[in-house]
């Protein structure tokens, strides 16, 4: 077992906080990704020579420093969800991550368990809360192409692997330094291979426009004049003077009581599509008459004004768009919970249009790779992300959403267009490069020549499985190796004990 980096409790706790803050610093909006790798390296060194209980405590401390600053936006958006997720669930998962690492192979197994923990957070609780993932640090980092081969989960693993390699290289132990050098070279080979890996092919080129109406930030839905919001976007759309093929409006810019069909808003969007002779995709919210539910969906309108199809949001925001186990939580925090629940959609994330199949993932759904993967299974040639970040405090979640859209673009080999009422709106190419991005609160139309593409990347074929499977194998192998080593040492001790009992005997004859 390696010697501990520090022995005393308080310096160890302080360094754990420093490691977590360094990991956090690589996340958007800050983007100092080398600090993330350094933070993981420090975390590895802090786990050396520690018991499982100590490793759990260190991991939980790292998690608090990692997630608390990067999720401050949740304080105002979801006062009930923030303490449950950030102060309880995330430290529990990350602490267990560290405790699972066999002490004889921390540098190898911490990256593996980080991948497992990020997979867990993608799926639980309440369908997953994938915030502040390690992969987001690579939105403008060198490991972003890895997403094309082994997906976003693989990018998180690559970041953690880089930290483990750095930790090994920073020790005086020559054997560990050699292992660190081999790990670094393997990571370099993976990145180079990902850069040249297949990413699909162009079908044709179109001109697209993402419309952002602008307006104040931090406006909650229950205090918003929806007619004013819709009017801002119609006014902004008047700036489109060049011929366009596709116009994308944000999530819920139309928010009405009753049915969208036959409404004034439907007529106005129809006339816009006909005037521009373009396919229009727009977000719609319909309030149910019972005042307890609503629908959140996207609709398509053809260049001739004909309705094209509808996609209802499937992946909803827990404690934002619906309340899990509502009867239980309402007994303790009814006044701070959203009063209505979004009705969960069931259809595929795609709308058929004259341009071809268009993938649509609404807002929060862009954080889940399997939503875009589903769209590509239905032959989507471009991916749209109508979203609404107007109620958020700060720009943390908007920045992380841009990073997530960049990861979806690389994973899928598709252009991604994100449209938000107050920002950020963005157009991102299949290499994850943000070609255009709006500012917060500004009225702006992003126009760009984009490609409709077909074909699938390796990540779209096999999803999260390779990264998760490799991590489980690495963890199992490390524990088997540690057990075999422990048994060998135990056997040696027994042999030595027997020799010491029988060796120096006196001759009685």
N, C-alpha and C positions, 0 to 999 in steps of 0.2 A: 504494500500500500504506500502511496506517495505521501510525503510529509505535508501537513496543512500549510497554506500560505500564511495564515495568521492563526494564533491560538486563542487569543482573548476574545470574549464575546462582543464587546462594543465595537472594536475595530472591524470585526468580521461583519457586523450588521451595517456599519457605515459603508464598507466596501460593497456589500450587497446592494444597498441603495444606489451607490455610484454605478454599479454594473447595470441596474435597471434603467437609470436615467440615461446612460450611454446608449442602450438599446432603443429607448424612446426617441432619442435625438435623431435617429435615422429615419423615423417615420415622417410622412407628410403632416404638416406643411414644412417641417424643418429640412428633412432630406439629407442629413449628414450621415450617410450610410457607412463610411468607415468606422464611425463611433459605435455603430451597432455590432460590427464584427469584433471590435475591441471589447465591448461590453460582454459579449458571449464568452470571449477568451478569459476575461476576468472571472466570470461566473464559473467556468470550468475549473480554474485554479482554486477558487473558494471551496469547491466541492471535494477537492483532493483530501484524502485522509479523514473524511467525516463519516459519521454514522448515518443511517437512514433518517433518523429523526432530525439530525442537524442538517442534512441535505434538504429535507422538506421545509424546514424553517428558512433556510437560505433562499430556496426557490420561491417561497411565498413572499419574502421581502423583495426579491428581484421583481416579481410580478407586480407588486403594489407600486413600485417606482416606475415600472414600465407602462402600466395601464392608467394609473390615476391622472397623470398630466395629459396623456394622449386621448382621453375620453371626457375631458372637462365639459365638452359640448352637451353631454347627456344630462348634466345637472339640471338644466332648464327644460330640456326636451322630454326627459323621462325620469322624474324624481324618484319613482318607485323602482325602475329598472336599473338605474345607475348603481346604487349601493348593493343590490342583489348580484349584479354581474361583476362589477369591478372590484368591490371590496370583499366579496365572498367567493363567487364561482371561479373567477380567473386565478386568484392566488391558490385556491384549492387544486385546480387542474395543474398549474405550473409547479406547485410544491410537490404534488405526486409525481410529476415528470422528473424532478430532480431526485426524489427518493428512490425511484425505480432504477436509477443508474448503478450498476455494480461498481464499487469503489476502485477496482483494479483497472477499469477502462472508461473513465469519465469522458475523455476527449472524443471517444468513439460513440458512446451511448447517449450523451446529452443531446447531440444533434438528432439521433434517432427518436428519442422520447419527445423532443420538441415537435417533430413532425407528427407523432401520434397525438400529442396534446392539441395541436392546431387542427388536426382532423376531427378530434372530439368537439372542439369549439365550433367547427363548421356544421355540426349536427345536433348539438345539445348545448344548453337547454332550449326548449321551445322552437325546435327546428334549426337552431344554430345562431350564434352571435359572432360572426367573423370580423371583429374589429381589431385594429392595430396589429395585424398579422405581420410576421417578419418579412414576408414577400413584398409588402408595400414599400419597404425601404429601398427596393431595387427598381422603382418606377423610373428613376434616372440613374440607376446603377449598372455595373457591368454584368451582373448575373441575370438580368431581365430575359435574355434569349432562352435561358433554361426552360422557361414556361412553355416554349414551343414543343419541347420534347417530353418533359415529365410534369408539366402543369404547374399551377401556382403552389401546390403543396411541395413540389420538388424545389421550387425557388426558395421557400422557407427552409427546406432541408439544406440547400446549397449555402445559404447565409450562415446557418448554424454550423455546417461543416467547415466553412472558412474560419469561424471563430474557434472551433475545436483544433484546427490545424495551427492557427496562430498560438493557441495556448500550448500546444506540444512544442512548437518551435521556440517558445520563450523559456523553456525549462533547461536546466544544466544537464539533464539526462540525455546522453547521446542516442540511446535507442529510441526514446520518445521524439527527439528532434528529427531523426531519420523518418519516423512514422509521419510526423507533421509535414515534412517535405514531400513525401509520397502522396499524402492526402491533398496537398496544394496542387501538385502536378495533375492528379486525377480530376480535380475540380476545373483546372484550366482546360484539360482535354474535353470535359463535358461541355464547357461553355463554347469552345470553338466548334465542337460538333453541332451544338444547338444553333449556332449562327448560320451554318450551311444546311441545316435540316429542311425538308420540304415544308412549305408554308402555303400551299394552294396556288391557284393560277387565276389570272384576270379573265372575266367573262366580257365585260365592257365597261366603259367609263360614263359616269353621269355627273351632273352638277347637283349638289345638295345644299340646303340651307337650314340651319338651326336657329330658331327664333327665341330670343330672350327679351321679355317685355320690360324688365327692370322693376324698380320699386324698393321699398325699405326692407331690410333684413330683420329677423326676429319677430315676425308677425305670425301669430298663431291662427289656425284655421277658423276658430270660433270668433275671432275679432277681425276678419278679413272681409272687405267688400269685393265679392267675387266678380261682380260686373265690371268693376274698375280694373281688376287683374286681367280679365279677358280683353277689355278695351285696350289696355297697354300693349297686348300682344298683337291685336289686329293693327294697331298703329305702327308697331315695329315692323310688321310684315309688309307695310307699304314701302319700306326701304328696298324690297326685292324688286329690282328693275330689270335685271338681266334674266334671260331664260333659265329656268331651273326645272329639274325633273322630280325632285323630292323636297318637301318641306316638313320639318319636324318641330312640333310644338311640345312644351313641357308636360309633365304630369299634372293632372287636375286643373288645367287653366280654365276648363269649363266645370263648374261646380253648381249643380242645380238640384232643386227639390222636384221629385217626380222623374219623368222619362226624358232622356236626351232626344229620342226620336220625336220629330215634329216640333222641337223647340226653336226659338229664335236663334240660339247659338248654332244649332245644326245648319240652319239656313245660311248663316254668315260664313261658316267654314266651307260649306258647299260652294257658295259664290266665290270664295277665295280660290278654291281648287280650280274652278272653271276659268277664273280670270287669269291665273298663272299657268293654266294648262299643265298642272303638276299633281303628282300624288301627294296627299297630305296625311300625315299621321299625327294625331293629337290625343292628349290625355283627358279623360272625362271622369268625373265623380257624380254619381247619382245618389241622393239621399233617399232612404226608404221612408215610407210614411210612418212606420212605427217608431222612428227616431232612435232606434237601437242598432241599426245596421246601415251600411252604405256599400256601394259598388265602386271599385277603382279599376278602370280599364282604359285601353287605348283603342281607337278606331281608325280605320283607313278610309279615305275618300279618293276616288279616281279622278283623273284629269277632266272627265266629263261630268263630275259631280255625283257619280254613282257610289253608294256605300260598298266598301270592299270586304270588310270583316272586322272582327273584334277580338281582342285578347284581354282577359280578366287576370289581374295580378294574382299570382299563386303564393309567392313568398312574402308574407306580411311582416311588418316590424312589431315584435313583441313589446307591449306596453306603449307603443306609439300608434299603431293602426288596429290593434286588438289587444285584449287583456286575457292571457292564459289563466285558466282556473278563476274566472272573474268572481264567482260567488265568494271565494275564499279571500281574495285581495280586497274586495269591496268592503269587507267587514272591518278592515283596518286602515284603508287609504282611499275611500271612495271619492273624496273631494279632489284628489290629484290625478285620478285615472281618466283616460279618455272615455267619454260617455258612450261612444258607439264602436262597433266592431266592423271592420271590413269583411265582406263576404269572400271567402277564399275561392279563387278560380280553379278550374280543372283542365283547361285546354292547353295545347302546345304553345310555346312562346314564339309564334310566327303568324304573320298576316300575309295572305296572298295578294299581290298587286300586279298591275300591268308591267312593272319593272322586274318582276320576279318575286320569289318568296323573301320577305323581310323579317328578320329576327327582332323581336321586341321584348326587352326585359325592363320592367318598370322599377325605377328608383333602387331600393334596397336589393332587388334581385340581382343586380350587377355584381354584388359581392359573392355570389354563389356560382362557381364555374359550371355546375351541372345545368343551370338554367340556359346558358349560352350553348352548352353541348346539346341540349334538347333541341334548340332552334336549328343547329346545324344538322341534326338527324332528320329534320324536316326541310333540308336543302336551303336554308337561309344564306343569302349571298352578301348581306350586310347586317350589322347589328345596331339597333337603336336603343338608347337608354333615356326615355323621358323621365324626368325626376323633378323633385321639388325640395330645395334646401332653404326655403325662405324662413322657416321657423327656427333654424339652428343658430345657436350662439357660437361665435368665433368662426373660423374657417377650417377646423380640423376635419370634420366629416366630409365636407366638400372636397378637400384636398385628397383625403384617402379614397374618395369615390373616383376621382380622376385617376389615381394610381390603380385602383381596381379595374377601371375601364381599359387602362393600358395593358394590364395583365390579360384581360379577356381578349383584347385585340391580338396579342402575341399568341396566346393559346389557340385561338380559332383561325388565325390567318385572315381575319376580316377587318375592314374599317369599322370603327365604332363612333357613332355620333351621339353625344350627350346633350340634352337640352333641359335647362332649368330656368324658372321664371326670374330669379334674382342671382343666379350664378351658383357654381361655375357651369357654363356650357363649354363644350369642347368637341373637336374633331381630331381623331386619333388614327394613325395609319397602322397597318398590320405588324410593323416593327415596334409598336408601342410608343412612337414619337408623337407628341402632342403638336399637331400642325397649327391649330388655333385654340385659344382659350379666352373666354370673356372674363371681365372683372365682376366683383360683387356689386349688385344693385344697378349696374348700367343697363340701358336699353341698347341691344345690339343684335345684329344678324350675322352669323358666321356662314359665309358661302365658300364652298370648296369643291373642286373637282375630285371625285372619289371613285374607287373601283368597286364594282360588283364582282365577287370572287367565288370560286367553287374549289372543291378538294378539301382534304382534311389534314391537319397537322397530326403528328404522332400523339400529342396530348389529347386531341379530340377523339382518337381511336380508343385509347386505354384509360383516359381520365386520371383519377387520383391513385389508382391501384399500384403502379410501380413504386412510387415514393413511399406509400404506406407499407407495402409488402417488404421492400428493402429495409425499412426501419424496423419492422417486426423481426425480420431475420437477423439483423445486426444485434438487436437487443437480446434475442434468444441465444445467439452464438456467444455473446459476451458473458451472459449468465452461465452458460454451460462451461465456458472456458474458466470462469472464476470458480465454479464449483469443482471442476477437475483439478485446478491448481490447489484449491483448499484441501481436497482429498489427498493429493500427492504430498503436501506438507504435513498433513496429519499422519500419513503412513510413515514418513521419514522420522517424525517425532517418536512414533511407537517403536520403530527399529532402534533408534538411538537409546530409548528407554530400556529396551530389552538388552542391548549390548552393555549398557551401564550396569544392569543387574547381574549379568552372567560373566562379564569379562574379567574383572579383578578377583576371582574366587581363589581361596587358598586350598592347597592340596592337603587332605586329611590323612592320606595314607603315609 
